[in-house]
Amino acid sequence: MTGSLAVIGGGVIGLSVARQAARAGWAVTVHDSGEPGASWVAGGMLAPHSEGWPGEDRQLRLGLRSLALWHDFLDGLPAQVVTAHESLVVAVDRADVADLRTVADWLAAQGHPVIWESAARDVEPLLAVGVRHGFRAPTELAVDNRAVVEALRTACRELGVAWAGPVAALVEVADADAVVIANGIDAPTLWPGLPIRPVKGEVLRLRWRRGCLPAPRRVIRARVHGRAVYLVPRADGVVVGATQYEHGRDTAPAVSGVRDLLDDACALVPALGEYELAECAAGLRPMTPDNLPLVRRLDERTVVAAGHGRNGFLLAPWTAEQVVSELLPVGAR
């Protein structure tokens, strides 16, 4: 019931599928350009609660299901890839408090209550004076995106996965028994009509310096002047993200985006102003019209696993499980 499998794409989705398929007995080849993609500049948040919004019930259910799978997904990966346990979502002004209450009430109505806080600085003392209200999502995690990608590559090699160059057309992998299209924003070039478009996002890395206060231990999220911002712990500092706007395939960090992220990060945690600005980068999220990923069979030998938007890392375990199940013959599923 297995054979040769070509996985097109070497980001977190492609590598997760490759590892799962190799474990299931497929002879897997990953076709990858070797260039850094969206997975390399991600925040690495596994955060279905704090990403949620009323009306996005399907996204919430899918995210929670995949979060539950992460505990098994981490088996075989280094423990240090997990950089935070718990998210703290805070309000900066009164309008933000109302929005957070709306989200918290909606989550509770879905059967997934979060912990409301009226003294957020008691939970996270590094927060700016005046930031009082928020909620905690204690089951959420954050991972070091780059460490996860490298660990998955290593795991795939140990399972005998082979590597090859990128694919410009499916005819180039015509001898594979099955094909998985997992190359993000480039998926429509292999299968025209897939509703995936690039959405730009800038991300910063701030490095702790001697004499500075330590970085927060949990993910902190907020809206500042209407702009979403998140702070994600890393071993050497914090990842700050992320802007989101349509700008074609431009991956050059823009001054305005970097400025806004720095202003908003320091408005939340003033101590970050003393950190080193170690990196500015921009990636292209593969977005779909309904913000749900495309994970389905396209024909007898082709499955798509793309369009994960902001949630590629969160949804990687679920995607790998779904794809490998989809690859089985109908009677064996």
N, C-alpha and C positions, 0 to 999 in steps of 0.2 A: 504493500500500500504506500510505499515511499519510493523515491527515485532521486533524480538530480533536480536541484532547486537553484535558480538564479535569483538572488535578492539584489535589486537595483537600488542603491542608496546605503551609505555607511554612517548615517547619523544614529541617534538613539533608537529610532523606530526600526531601521533596517538591521542594526546589530542585535536588537532584542528578538526580532523575528528569526534571524539567523541562528542565534543561540538556542532558541526554543525548538526550531526545526531540526537542528543538528542533534539535539537530545532525543528527538523523536525518530531519528534514524535516517533523515535526509542527508544526501551528499550535497552540501551547500557551497555555493560560490557567491561572495559579496562583490558586486561591481561598484567601485567607489572612485571618485576623482582624486581623493586625497586632500582636497581643499577644505578648509574650515567652513562649516555651514551653520544653520540655525542652532544646532545642538551645542556648538562651541561657545556661543554667546548667550546661552539661556541662564535664567536665574536658578533653575533646579528646584522650584517649589512644588511640593506635592500637596496641593491646597484646595480641595473641592469646596470646603465651607467658605473660606475667605475669598474665593473666586466667584462664589455664587451670587445670583441676583434673582429676585422674584420673576417667575415666568420661565426660568431656565431649568425646569425640573429634570428634563432628560440629561442635560449636562451634569447636574448634581448627582443623579443616580449613577451615571457612568463613571464619574470621577471617584465617587465613594467606593464603587465596586473595584476599580483599579487600585485605589489606595490600599484596600484590604489585601490585594494580591502582592503588594510591594514587599511584605514581610518574607514571603517565599522567594520573590524575585531577587532579594538581596543575598540569598544563599549562594556562597561562592565568591561574592564580591568583598573587597576589604571593608572592614567595619567603619573606617574613617571616611568613607564616601558620604555618610550621613553627617550633616553639619549642624542640624537643628532639629529639636523636637518641640513642637507647638508653634502656633502663629498667634500674634497679637495684632488685632485690627483696631485702629484708634481713630478718633474724630478730632479734627483740629478746630472746627467752629460749630456753631449751633446747627447749621444745615447738615453738616456731616453727622452729627449725633442723630438727627432724625433719620437719615439714610441708614445708619448702622442699626438703629432700632428696627427699621423695616426689614433689613436682611436677617437680623437675629430672630424676629418673630416668624418670618417665613421659614427659616431653618427649623425652628421649633415645631411649626405646623407640619413640616415634612417628616417629623419624627427624629430630627437630628439637632437637638438643642446645643447651643454653645454657652459659654460662661460669661455673663455680663459683668463688666467692671466699671465702677464709678470712681476708682482711684487707680488709674492705669499706671501712674508712676510708682505705686507700691509694687506693681508687678515688674516694671522695667524702669529702674531709677534713672537711666540715661535719657529718658524722654524729656523734651523741653517743658519748662514750667508753663502751665496752662493747658497741657494735654491731659485731660482727665478721663474721658469716657471711651469705652471700647469693649470688645469681646475677645475671649481666648478660644481658640480651636485646638484643644490639647492633643488630638490624634494626628494632626498634620505634621509633615516632615519637610525637611529640605535636604537636598543632596548636592554635592559638588559635581556640577554637570560634566566638567572635563575629566574628573577622576572616574565618573561612571562610564563615560565613553571609552576611556583607555582600558578600564577593567573589563568591559564587555568585549573589546577587541582581543584582549588576552584570553578571556574565557572561550571565545570563538576559535582562536588558534589552537587552544588545547583540545578542542573537540574536533579538530581536523578541518575546519572551515578554510576554504581557499579564497584568495583575493585576485581580482582582475580589474582592469581599467573601466572607466565609465562607459555607459551604453547610450548611443544616440538614437537607436531605433530597435524595436523588439526583434527584428529579424536577426540582429547580432547575437541573440541568445536562443535561436530557433532550435538548437539541439538539447535544450533543457526540458525536462519533463514538466516542470512548473516554473512560473515566474511570479515574483512579488514586486510590484512597483512601490517603492518606499523612498523616493527621492524628492519629497517635499514639493517645493514650488516648481520643480521641473517635471513633475508627473504628467501634466497636460501635453508636454512635448512627445511623450511616449504613447499616450492615449488621449487624443484630442477630444475636447468636450468635458473633461473633468473640471468641475467648478472650483478651481483652486487659484488663488491670486496671492502675490507677495504683499505683506504689510510690514513696513520698516519699524524697527525698534532699537533705540540706543540703550546701551548698558555700560555702566562704569564699574571699575574695581578700585576700591580704596584700601590701601595697605596700612596696617597699624605701624606706628613708629614708637620708638622708645620714649617714654614720658607721657604718652597719650593714655587716655582712659581705654579700658578694654572694649571690644566690640560687643554688641548685644548677643545674647545666647540663643534667642528665638527670632523667627522671622517677624518683622514689623511692617505693617501695611497701613496706608492712609491715603486720603485725598487732601492735597494742599492747594488751595485756590482753584479747586475743581480738577486738579491733575492727580492722577493715580501715581503713587510711588511705593516701592518696596525696598526693604533692606534685608539682605539674606547673609547670615554669617558664613565666613570661610575660615580656614585655619589661620590665615594671615591677615584677615580684615573683614571687609564687607563688600558684597555686590549690590549695586544700586541700579534699579530699573523701574520701569522701562517706558520709554515713549512709544506711541503707536500711531502711525499715520501712513497713508498711501503715498508712495513716492517711487513707483516702478521698482526697478532692481538696484537702486542706489544704495550702497552700503557704506558711504562716507559719513562719519559722525558729524552732525551739524552743530554749530556753535550754540544755537538757540536751545536745542535739545539737551546738550551737555550742561548748559547754564541752568536750565530749569531743574534738571535732576540734582545738581549740586545744591541749588537753593532749597529745594524741597527736602532733601536728605538732611541738611543742616538745620532746617526749621523743625524737623522731627527730633533729631539727635544732634544738638549743637557741638558735641565733642568731636564729631566727624570732621569738622573744619580743620582740625590739626593733623589729620591723616594724610598720607601721600596719595596723590592722584596717580595710580599706577597704570591704568588702562582706560581708554575710551574705544568702544567698538559698537558696531551696528550689525544687526542680523535681519533676515527676512523671514517672518513667520508665514507658513503656508495656511491661509485662512479659507474657509468655505462660507457660503451665504448664511447658513444657520449656525455657524460656529461648532458644528459637530464633525468629527473626522469621517473620512470615506474609508471604510474597512469592509470590503465586500468582493465577491467574485465578479470579474468582468467577462470572462469566457471560460471555456473548459480548462485552460491551463494558466490563466492569469488572474491574480488577485491584487487589488489596490489596497495600500495602507498608507494614506497620506491625508493632508489637510487637518493636522492636529492643532494648528494655531498656537495659542499660548501654552497648551497642555501636553506637549510631546512627552516630557518626562513623566508626568503624572499618568498618562494613558499608555505608556510603553508596555507594562505587564499585560494589561487587558488586550492590547492590540496583538501582541505575540501569541497569546492564547487563542484569540479569535482566528487569526490567520492560519495557524497550524491546524486548527479544527476545520477550517474551510478547505484546506488542501486535501483532506481525506476524501475518499470516494463517498458518494451520497449515502450508501448503505452502511458505512462505517462511522458516521458522525454520531 
